[in-house]
Amino acid sequence: RQIESHMKKGIGMKWLLSGGLVWACLAPVFYAAMSASAKLAGGHLSVWQIGLGRFILGLLVIPPIVKVLGLSLWGNQRVLLSVRGLCGSIAFLLLVASLQRIPLSVALIIFYLYPALTALLAPWVTGEPASRAAWLLIGCAFVGIVLILLPSGASAGLNVGHLFAGISSVLCAMTLLLVRRLGKTNNIYTLFFYLCLTGTLACLIPLMFQQPPIIPHSTAAWLGVAAVALFSIGAQLSINQALMSMATPKVSVMMTAEVPLVAAFGVIYLGEPVSWRLVAGALLIFGSGIGLSILPDKSD
């Protein structure tokens, strides 16, 4: 009986891992830590330095792992892999840029429009149409963002940081949908490799033209780069693994767990202001995401 019990536990754990549930739960924790680290590192580093630190570490770590596992590094549909990598890397850079201009909680709430955006774009990218009921929830999410962005709702008025967060959300939605599509013929390491490759190229040229120092000199700066890079690897591999086993809208909604984690960090640790518009808008966006997750999925 003990052997049978251990076997059942082993099978259960294997099912959880292969089914993507564990990975989908880990991803928002890693992303929350990465976002908080990027916010803190913004006082010591430029967007290009933070991005390059994140992407270069991936380029160094992934090829040896792929070689040991005997997997393909370059994968299939390389043009689409490059497009996905470019969307993901630009989304990250824009999010970091927004974090340096607006409060952390506001940037992340705007960014988390992407569950609604994935539901809008899924029929054309992955062939996963949303149900009719999803349109009401998508509308509520956009009402929430309008509520937050009303002039009296933004703590310092609208600026380019809000725009960066919105564009980043659109690109993130495209990235997740492409991962879902490309994951059918590629492994998670290949997907992450292309993200790091395109991200490194996107950061190098602007970094060469920024004002010195190009290479971080302080200990705090290096710790910031290391934290963002390490949490990034955990976040990307977790979400890629989850997307290969679960429908994109469901993974996107589970990722909304990052919102309360990051918002709490911003308010409690950074002392960022909270308004009723921000809270109401966040609840509309967050609630819509949860609603989208429990609606019947036509792709399952």
N, C-alpha and C positions, 0 to 999 in steps of 0.2 A: 504493500500500500504506500509506503514511503517513497519507493522508486516511482510508482505511478504518479504520486503527488508531485514529485520533483519534475517528472516529465511534463505534467500538465502546466506547471509553473513556467518551465522552459518554453513550451509551445506558446503559452500566453504572452510571455515577454517577446518572443520572436514575432508574434502577430502584431503586437503593439509597435515594434520597431519597423517592421516591414509595412505596416499599415499607415505609417506616417504620423500617428498621434503623438508619440514622444517627441519627434522632431518638430512638429507644429507647436508644441508647448514650449520647447527650448528656444525656438527662434525669436519670439518677442522679448524674452529675457536678455538674450545676447544683443539684440538690436537696441533695447533700452540702455544697456550698459555702453554700447558703442555711441549712441546719440549723446548721452551724458558726458562721455569722455571727449567727444568732438566739441561740445559746448565749452568744456573747461579748457581744452587745448587751444581754443580760438584766441585766448589772450596771449599765447606764446608763438603761434604758428599761423601761416597763411593757409588759405583753402588748398592751394597746390601742394604745400608741404604735407598737410594732413592726408590728402588724397594719395600722394605718391608713396607715403609711408605705408598706407593701407594696401595699395596695389602691389608694390614691390615685394612685400613679405609673402603675398600669395604666389607671385611668380617664382619665388625661391622654394617655397614649401611644396607646391602641387606637383611639379614634374617628378621629384623623387618618389612621392607617394604613388603616382600613376605607374611608374616603372616597377616598383615593388609589387604592386597589385596586378601587373600585366595588363593594364587597360590602355585604351587608345587616348592619347593626349589631344590630338587635333580634331577628332570626332567627325561627324557627318553634318552636311548642310552648313559649311563653314561660313558662307556669306551671312546666313541667318544667325549663326552663332556670334558673328562679329557685330551684327546689328543689335542683338540682345545685350552683348557686352557693352556696347557704346551707350545704349539706353540706360543700363544699370549704373555705369560709371558717372554719366552726366547727372543722373538723378541724385546720386550720392553727393557729388560736388555742389550741386545747387542747394541741397538740403543743408550741407555744412555752411554754405554762404548765407543761407537764411538764418541759421542759428547764431551767426555773428551779428545779425542786424535786428532781430526781433526776439522776444522772450521764447525760451525753450518750449514751454507748454503751448504757446500759440502756433509756433512752427510745426510742431508734431501733430496738433489737431488738424491744421490745414492739410498737412501731408497725408493724414489718414482718411482723406476723401477717396483714396485709391480702391478700397473695397467696392464702393459704388461705381467707380470708373471701370473696374475689372468686369463688373456685371454688365456695364454698357458695351464694353469692347469685346467681351468673350465670344459672342456669336460670330464675329468676323475673324477672330484670331485663332480660336481653338475649337469652334463649333459647339460651344456650351451655352445655349440660349438661356436667358433668365426668364422666369415665369412672369405672368402679368402682374402678380402681386408685388414683384420686386420693384416695379416702377414707382409705386407709392413710397417705398422705403428709400429709393434713390432720390426721389423728390425731397423727402424729409432731410436727407443728408445735405443736399444743396441749400435748403432753407437754413440749416444749421450754420453753414459756412457764410451765408449772407449775413446772418445775425452777428457772427463774430466780426466780420469785416466792416460793419457799419461804423462810420466815423467815431461815434461815441463808445464803440465796443473795443477798438484796438487801443492798447495802452499808450502808444506813442504816435498814433495816426498811421495811415497806410503808407508803406514805403516798398522799395524794391524787394525787401526780404519776404514780404507776403507773396509777391509774384513768384519769387524763386521757389518757395514752398509749394505753390500751386502747380507750377510746371514740373517740379520734382515728383509730385503725386501722379501726374499723367504718365510720366516716363516710368515710374515704378509699376503702374498698372500694366503697361506694355511689357515690361521686363518679366513680370510674373506670368503673364499669358504666354510669352515666348518660351519661358522655362517649362511650362506645362506641355507645350507643343514639342519642343526639342528634347525633353526628357524621355520621350518614347524611343529615341535612337541614340542617345548620348548619356554618359555617366555624369554624376554631379561634379566630379573633379574637372572634367572638360569644360562644363558650363562656368565654373568659377575661374578657370584658367583664362578663358576669353574675356571675362570681366576685368581681370587683373591686367591682361595684356593691353586691351583698349584703354583702360583707365590710366595705365602708366604712360602711354603715348599721349593721352589727352592732357596730362599734367606736366610733362617734361618741358615743352616749349614755353608755356606761360611762366613756369618756374625759372627758366633761364633769364627771363626779362624782368623779374621782380627785383625790388630793391634788396640789397644785402641785409642780413646774411641769408644765403641760399640754403646752407646746411645749418640746422639748429645748433645752438651753442650751449644752451642752458639744460640742466638736468630735468627741470620741469617739462621742457619742450620734448625731450626724448621720451620721457615717461608718457606724455600725451600721445605721441606717435605710436609707441608700443601698445598702449591700451586700446587705441582705435583699431590698430592692425589685428591684434589678437582677438578682440571681440568680433571683429568683422569676419574673420575666418570661421569662427563658431557660428555666427549668424547666417552666413551665406551657405555653408554646407548643410546646416539644419533645415533652412527653408527650401533649398533645392531638393533635399531628400524627401521632405514632406510633399512638395508639389508633384513628385513622381508617383505618389500613391494616393493623393487626395485631390478632389476637384479644386480648381483655382479659387472660386469664390469662398469656399469653406476655409481654405488656408489663409486667405486674405483677412477674413473676419477674425480668425483666431489670433492673427497678428495684432488686432486692435488692443490686445492686452498690454501692448507697449504704451498705449496712451496714458492710462492711469499711473503706470510706473514712472514714466518720464515727467508727467505733469506734477506728481507728488514730489519728485526730486527738485523740479524747478521752483515750486512754491515753498517747500520746506527748507531746502538747502541754499537755493540761490535767492530766495526772498522775492520771487516774481509776483506781480500783482494779480489778483483774481477779481473778475467782475461777474455780475449775474449773466451778462450776455455771453461771456466766455463759457461759463458753466452750462447755460442752456444750449448753446450751440454745440458744445462738446457732447452733451447728452443726446442731442438729435443725431449727430454723426455716429457716435458710438452705438446708440440704440438701433439705428438703421443697419449698421454692420452686423449686429447680433441677429436682427431680423432676417437679413439676407442669408445668414448661415443656417437658419432652421427651416427655411423654405425648401420644399422638395426640389432636388436638383435633377434636371433632365438628363444629365450626362452620366448619373450613377445607375 
